[in-house]
Amino acid sequence: MNVVEEAAAHARETYPAGDWPHIAEVAAYGRQLAKLLAADEEIVTIAAYFHDISQATMGPEDHNIKSAEMARSWLAQRGYPADRIERVVAAIIAHMRPVVGPARERLSKEERILYDADKISRAQGIGLIAAAVRLGSQIIWEDLSYAQLAAAIRRGRDVTQETYRTLYTNAARELARPGYKRAVEFCNGLLEMEVFRA
């Protein structure tokens, strides 16, 4: 078993079952983008498997830093080359928030790709679902107003649009575009309903 296969097996055993589809999706998008952009597919794939790994046991706070440290330790135990470990670590650290300004140009291809791979599903409307779930956990259905529902739909649409705009690569925007367009059109269609215009 090579290190990528070992990382995949370790991730599958470590993440809660409900998190695995996201991790597998990020790894698949990462591999696809790495091929399209002539980046290091191994670095991207290992980083994808580890990018959220600390969340299950340590929570979401600073999970990029904690997950990067877990990856560093795990890879070092397997004798993975130190320079390649640091490239994996850098990609994991960079995956949470977009970098703007001159620092954006200093990001490696692998750092950009992991961010994009992680955000493609959000750019296709997952933000809409998250806004609805958050609203549902705060207000019982019987007490929900159309204004609150419209606000959740707008928030989901806004998160979708904002995330799409932050994608670093044209290749990621191309992959996300069909789902992005459907999600925004769906939200706009709902918001045009008479009950939401009052």
C-alpha positions, 0 to 999 in steps of 0.5 A: 500500500502506498502513502496515498492509499494509507492516508485514504484508509486512515481517513476512512477509519478516523472520520465519522461516517457522515463526514466521509462523503465530503472527504471523498468528494474533496479528494476526487475534486483535488485529484481532478484539479491537480491533473488539469493544472499540472500540480502535484496530485499526491500532495493534494490528495493526502492534504484532502484526506487530512484537511478536516481530520481534527474536527471529530475529536477537537472541534472546528476551532482552528481545525486547519492548524490542528489537522495540519499537525496531525498530518505532519505527525502521521506522515513523519511516522511513515518516513515521508520526505520532510519537504513534501510533508511541509507542502501537505501542511501548507495546503491544509492550513490554507484550505479554510479562507481565501487569501486576498491581495498580493499574498494570493499570488504566493500560494502554491498550486496545491494550496489553491487546489485544496481550497477550491476542492473543499469549496466546490460543493459550497459553491454549488448550493450546500450553503443553502442547505446549511442555512435551512438546517441552521434555521430549522434548529433555531425555530420550530416549523409552526413558528417560522415566518415567511420573512425568516424563511426568505432570509434563510434562502437569501443567506444560502444564495449569498453564501453560494455566490460568495464562495463561487467568487472566491474560487482560485482557479478557472478549472474549479469554477468550471466544475462548480458552474452547473451546480452553482447556476442551478442553486442560484436559479432555485433560490431566485425562483423561490424568492420570486414567489408571492409569499416572499415578496410581501 
